[in-house]
Amino acid sequence: METLVVERLAQFVNNGELDARMIKVESEHSACSAAFGAQAAGVRAFSATNSQGLALMNEILYIMSGARLPAVFGIVNRAMSSPINIWCDHSDTMGCRDTGWIQLYCESAQEILDTTLQAFRIGEHKDVLLPVMVCFDGFILSHLYEPVYIPTRTEVKPFVGKYRPHVKLDPDKPVTMGPVGMPDSYMEFKKQQAEAMEAAKKVIKDVDREFKRRYGRGYGGLVEKVNIPAKTIIIALGSVCGTIKEVIKKHKNIGLLRIRSFRPFPEKEVKKACAKAENICVIDRAFSFGNHGPIFTEVNSALRNCNATITGFIAGLGGRDITPDDIENVIKNADEGGTLWLDVFGKGVSR
């Protein structure tokens, strides 16, 4: 699936439509290392991967974010083995949520393209300087045919702008990159990363706002709200939000809060959106074994002092469809609390 991304980029390069160089490597670990090297040398770097390939990059993901190199990667969300499964869920990127990368989740093919353009502006901002994952559902979005407006080079250039690296490897101006962080300094580096991730919240909103001014399309910044405030609010991310939007058209007082930015997590926006809700339903397409779904855990923490009942639903693992009937089951069981599994062992809902 990510192969389609780099194949199309290779066509752009070959046709002279994209001024770039394709680097062929032997593994995802090498691909991430090459992207690290390119960014360190002062040029923009992009790659695409998913699932086990993303896991193979894991060592370098931490190194790239720690070195504050704002590469952009397209991540086609897929399940993690075993058993072997090539279909969609969010286990791969949720397993990378603490690597220090910004994570933006898309609902449509148009949003994938637009968010990729935004990602360069976000990551390269002087207050951020962090790499960005643009995440989209495998097969459901990666193999989807739908109308997409592809802006011309002339249209894109003023928005993305020329890359001016904060620091780069240059023999004429030597710098040290990736030094040893001793116990008396390592925490300071991590605190700076934490501050940059927090600063990214404002930058993500500002960049999305500017994108909408220029191109007429916006995605709400950190979150998208539909029919909010509402008595019951469903919280989810990715392509399932399109299904949810259709289902809640038939229900009064049911809203949707689509999480677009999972890292940084929009805690304030979640609190504000859910302030008047009585029931919060969180749909996760991944599971943190021994606990709950990752989104549920974050929402539960953000709303720890609220009076609403928070119920988590595990659904769609390994590419299983999340149907309108499943969303109806979510609404039906909105006040259960804890974590429920949708469509397991032939049952609609089970603990």
C-alpha positions, 0 to 999 in steps of 0.5 A: 500500500505504501508502495503505491505512494512511492511509485507515484512519487517516482513517476513525478520525479521521472517526469520532472514534475517533482524536483527530488531524488529517490533513494533506493534502500534495502529495508524500512530501517534503512529508509528511515536512516536515509531520511534522517541523513537527508534532513540532517544535510538540510533537505526535505525528506519524505517516506511511506511505510506501515505495519511491520515496516514501521516497527522496523523503523522504530529505533530511528523514529526516536533518533529523528525526533530527538534530533529535531529533524522535521521529516514527513512520513505517510503511514498507511495504517495496517494491523501488526502480526501475528497472525499475519494480517495485511488489513487495516487497524491502528496498531502500528501507529498507536505503538509509535505514539511515544516516539516524539512524532506528531501524528495526524489522522485523515478521513478522506483521500483529499485530506491525506493530500492536504494534510501532507502539504500542511505537515511540512509547514507544521513540522518545520515551524521554528517552535516545533521542529518535529517529524510528522506522521500523516496516517490513513487507513490501509485499503479503506483509504489507500485503495480508495477511488474518489475525486481529489483535487491535486494542486499545481506546483505553482499553487503549492509553492507559496504555501509550503515555501522554501525549506530553511533548516534550523541546523544542518551538517555543513563542513564549512560550519561544523556542528555536532548532531546527536551527541551523548546526553549525559544525566545532567542534560538528557532531561533538558532535551526531553523537556524541550521536545515536550514543549515543542509538541505542546507548541505544535497544537497552535501551529496545527490550528494556524496552518489548517486555518491558512490552508483553508483561506488559500484553498477553501478546504479545512479540517478543524485543526486538531479536531472536527466537531459534528452536532456538538454539543450533544447528549451523547458524543462519539469520539473516533479517528480515521475513515470510520468517522464517515460512517459515523456521520451518516448514522448520526443523521438519523439520531437526535442529540448524538454528536461526533468528535473526530480526533485529527491530531492524536499527537499532540493530543487535544486535551482542551478541545476534548474537554470543551466539546464534551462539557455538556455530554452525558455519555462519551463513546470512544471507538478504538481500532487498536488495543493496549493489552492489559489496559484499554484502547489508546484513544479511550485511555487518553479521553478518560484521562482528559475527562477524569473530573467529568460526570459523563459515562465513558465507554470504550469500544474496540472495533475493526481490528485486522480490517474487519468492517465497522458497519452502520449497525456497529455504530448503532450498537455503540449508541445503544450501549453508550452508558455501559462504561468500561471497554466493550468489544464490537462484533466478537465471536458472533456477538454484537457487543462483548466484554 
